[in-house]
Amino acid sequence: MNPIWGHLIGVFIVVLMLVFLGIWAWAWLPSHKRSFSALARLPMDDRDASAAIVITGRGEDRT
C-alpha cells in the first residue's frame, strides 16, 4: 500500500473532526435556544397529542 494513504486518511479524519466540532458548536449557539426549547416541549403539548390519536386511530374503542 502506498504510504500517502496514511497521510490522506489522517487529514480526512481531522477534517471530519473539525466538521463535527463545528456542528456541535453551531447547535450550542445561544440564538438556537428558543427554537430548541420549543421543539423539546412538543411531546408534552396536549393539543398535538390528541390530534395524533385521532389521525392514527389509536385510542378508539374497537369492540
Residue pairs with C-beta under 8 A, 6 or more apart in sequence:
26 32
27 36
42 48
43 49
52 58
53 59
